């Protein structure tokens, strides 16, 4: 569901960001940009991350709505 909303490339970037955050356990943009496994310069990674995290679709209300919608769909399948 979220993959459809974001598109494949953005969804994969989101997965990389979440995975990196889980390993680092820090939320500083510079530290995350430094650790992100993307073969571009640090400053470009930092800018890419900053732009990505400001996307309207990543707004907390929209993310929760999509997650809740998906959970309800899965629950309907099992009933």
C-alpha positions as CSV (number, residue, x, y, z in Angstrom):
1,X,0.0,0.0,0.0
2,X,2.7,2.5,1.0
3,X,4.8,1.3,-1.9
4,X,1.9,2.3,-4.3
5,X,1.7,5.8,-2.7
6,X,5.4,6.5,-2.7
7,X,6.5,4.7,-5.9
8,X,9.2,2.0,-6.0
9,X,12.3,4.2,-5.7
10,X,11.0,6.2,-2.8
11,X,9.7,3.1,-1.1
12,X,13.1,1.5,-1.3
13,X,14.8,4.7,0.0
14,X,12.3,4.6,2.9
15,X,13.3,1.0,3.7
16,X,17.0,1.9,3.6
17,X,16.4,4.9,5.9
18,X,14.4,2.9,8.4
19,X,17.0,0.1,8.4
20,X,19.8,2.5,8.9
21,X,17.9,4.3,11.7
22,X,17.4,0.9,13.5
23,X,21.1,0.2,13.4
24,X,22.2,3.7,14.4
25,X,19.5,4.5,16.9
26,X,20.1,8.2,16.2
27,X,17.9,10.8,14.4
28,X,20.5,13.3,13.4
29,X,20.3,14.1,9.7
30,X,24.1,14.3,9.2
31,X,24.7,10.9,10.9
32,X,22.0,9.2,8.9
33,X,23.3,10.7,5.7
34,X,26.8,9.6,6.5
35,X,25.6,6.0,7.1
36,X,23.1,5.7,4.3
37,X,24.4,3.2,1.6
38,X,23.9,5.4,-1.4
39,X,26.9,5.9,-3.8
40,X,26.7,9.7,-3.9
41,X,28.6,12.5,-2.1
42,X,27.8,13.1,1.5
43,X,26.3,16.6,0.9
44,X,24.1,15.2,-1.9
45,X,22.9,12.4,0.4
46,X,22.1,14.9,3.1
47,X,20.1,17.1,0.7
48,X,18.3,14.1,-0.7
49,X,17.4,12.9,2.8
50,X,16.2,16.3,3.8
51,X,14.0,16.6,0.7
52,X,12.6,13.1,1.1
53,X,11.7,13.5,4.7
54,X,9.7,16.7,3.9
55,X,7.5,14.9,1.4
56,X,3.8,15.4,2.1
57,X,3.1,11.7,1.9
58,X,5.4,11.2,4.9
59,X,3.2,13.4,7.1
60,X,2.4,11.4,10.2
61,X,-1.4,11.7,9.7
62,X,-1.1,10.2,6.1
63,X,1.3,7.5,7.2
64,X,-1.0,6.4,10.0
65,X,-4.0,6.5,7.8
66,X,-2.3,4.3,5.2
67,X,-1.1,1.8,7.9
68,X,-4.5,1.6,9.5
69,X,-6.2,1.1,6.2
70,X,-3.8,-1.7,5.3
71,X,-4.3,-3.3,8.8
72,X,-8.1,-3.2,8.3
73,X,-7.8,-4.8,4.9
74,X,-5.7,-7.6,6.3
75,X,-8.1,-8.1,9.2
76,X,-11.0,-8.5,6.7
77,X,-9.1,-11.2,4.9
78,X,-8.9,-13.3,8.1
79,X,-12.6,-12.9,9.1
